[in-house]
């Protein structure tokens, strides 16, 4: 068991215990916190167990006994891959909408990592562990497009450094609600939404996040935009575009609740990726076409 402690501050007073725990520990959801409380694995400093609806008071010290996480390893699966480029150091793939990048709770099979392990014969970088081998960066399940994976640790470190130093190029195309008036930049910090830990939000004091957007085409009530990432926060483009009143069409989390098009997810595509090859030192850039359902939507809007 791993022991952790949390001390309630003045602004935490009145919060339910399960909400307080999940709000201060990113890796613990509210439902998991409730389960830990019910099992007596979270107690006050005096050893008194509390229920999930306990009202937190300033100065309360909670001791958490966290069970050791089960170590899982991704397994190779013979799944179709749209390979754009491959060599002995890296592989660039075009991920379809609906495919999860790496195994996680509820999605242990059928992921991009499972497919890469099979295709690459297990030759993927080990820096991110056995559950995320080769994964240098991610895109959301319902976002389609290009992603680069590393086959060895040297390539992984070099690619990760380019992302961190903002030297890699990542451009997306998205259909957003409303008509944008001009190109622009959203420079707003992003962090977990304090009211819902499963979502991200623009939060003062969050991590720096910068998205540049450019109008590609205007429709009656929509705009096709190109978004260039300067940083790469979770859900960054989706959160940023929603924050300026132009959420992405089809986004079930940050978009309009009225989805008249009955889409399976947001119309967001990682169209272009560019980086300096870790072995040759040459700049490489790859682009992919918009998926069929995205093109069909644009065709409907034009008509």
Secondary structure as the mmCIF struct_conf table of DSSP 4:
data_model
#
loop_
_struct_conf.conf_type_id
_struct_conf.id
_struct_conf.beg_label_comp_id
_struct_conf.beg_label_asym_id
_struct_conf.beg_label_seq_id
_struct_conf.end_label_comp_id
_struct_conf.end_label_asym_id
_struct_conf.end_label_seq_id
STRN STRN1 UNK A 2 UNK A 7
HELX_RH_3T_P HELX_RH_3T_P1 UNK A 10 UNK A 12
TURN_TY1_P TURN_TY1_P1 UNK A 13 UNK A 14
STRN STRN2 UNK A 16 UNK A 16
HELX_RH_AL_P HELX_RH_AL_P1 UNK A 17 UNK A 24
TURN_TY1_P TURN_TY1_P2 UNK A 26 UNK A 27
BEND BEND1 UNK A 28 UNK A 28
HELX_RH_AL_P HELX_RH_AL_P2 UNK A 30 UNK A 38
TURN_TY1_P TURN_TY1_P3 UNK A 39 UNK A 40
STRN STRN3 UNK A 42 UNK A 44
TURN_TY1_P TURN_TY1_P4 UNK A 45 UNK A 46
BEND BEND2 UNK A 47 UNK A 47
STRN STRN4 UNK A 49 UNK A 49
TURN_TY1_P TURN_TY1_P5 UNK A 52 UNK A 53
STRN STRN5 UNK A 55 UNK A 55
TURN_TY1_P TURN_TY1_P6 UNK A 58 UNK A 59
STRN STRN6 UNK A 61 UNK A 66
HELX_LH_PP_P HELX_LH_PP_P1 UNK A 67 UNK A 71
STRN STRN7 UNK A 83 UNK A 86
BEND BEND3 UNK A 88 UNK A 89
STRN STRN8 UNK A 90 UNK A 95
HELX_LH_PP_P HELX_LH_PP_P2 UNK A 96 UNK A 96
TURN_TY1_P TURN_TY1_P7 UNK A 97 UNK A 98
BEND BEND4 UNK A 101 UNK A 102
STRN STRN9 UNK A 104 UNK A 104
TURN_TY1_P TURN_TY1_P8 UNK A 105 UNK A 106
STRN STRN10 UNK A 107 UNK A 107
BEND BEND5 UNK A 108 UNK A 111
HELX_RH_AL_P HELX_RH_AL_P3 UNK A 112 UNK A 119
TURN_TY1_P TURN_TY1_P9 UNK A 120 UNK A 122
TURN_TY1_P TURN_TY1_P10 UNK A 127 UNK A 128
BEND BEND6 UNK A 130 UNK A 132
TURN_TY1_P TURN_TY1_P11 UNK A 133 UNK A 134
STRN STRN11 UNK A 135 UNK A 135
BEND BEND7 UNK A 136 UNK A 137
TURN_TY1_P TURN_TY1_P12 UNK A 141 UNK A 142
STRN STRN12 UNK A 144 UNK A 150
BEND BEND8 UNK A 151 UNK A 152
HELX_RH_AL_P HELX_RH_AL_P4 UNK A 153 UNK A 164
TURN_TY1_P TURN_TY1_P13 UNK A 165 UNK A 166
BEND BEND9 UNK A 168 UNK A 168
STRN STRN13 UNK A 169 UNK A 177
BEND BEND10 UNK A 178 UNK A 178
BEND BEND11 UNK A 182 UNK A 182
STRN STRN14 UNK A 184 UNK A 187
STRN STRN15 UNK A 190 UNK A 193
TURN_TY1_P TURN_TY1_P14 UNK A 194 UNK A 195
STRN STRN16 UNK A 196 UNK A 202
TURN_TY1_P TURN_TY1_P15 UNK A 204 UNK A 205
BEND BEND12 UNK A 206 UNK A 206
STRN STRN17 UNK A 207 UNK A 207
STRN STRN18 UNK A 210 UNK A 218
BEND BEND13 UNK A 220 UNK A 221
STRN STRN19 UNK A 222 UNK A 229
BEND BEND14 UNK A 230 UNK A 231
TURN_TY1_P TURN_TY1_P16 UNK A 234 UNK A 235
HELX_RH_AL_P HELX_RH_AL_P5 UNK A 236 UNK A 243
TURN_TY1_P TURN_TY1_P17 UNK A 244 UNK A 245
HELX_LH_PP_P HELX_LH_PP_P3 UNK A 247 UNK A 247
STRN STRN20 UNK A 248 UNK A 248
TURN_TY1_P TURN_TY1_P18 UNK A 249 UNK A 250
TURN_TY1_P TURN_TY1_P19 UNK A 252 UNK A 254
BEND BEND15 UNK A 255 UNK A 255
BEND BEND16 UNK A 257 UNK A 257
TURN_TY1_P TURN_TY1_P20 UNK A 260 UNK A 261
BEND BEND17 UNK A 264 UNK A 265
STRN STRN21 UNK A 268 UNK A 276
TURN_TY1_P TURN_TY1_P21 UNK A 278 UNK A 280
STRN STRN22 UNK A 283 UNK A 287
HELX_LH_PP_P HELX_LH_PP_P4 UNK A 289 UNK A 291
HELX_RH_AL_P HELX_RH_AL_P6 UNK A 292 UNK A 302
#
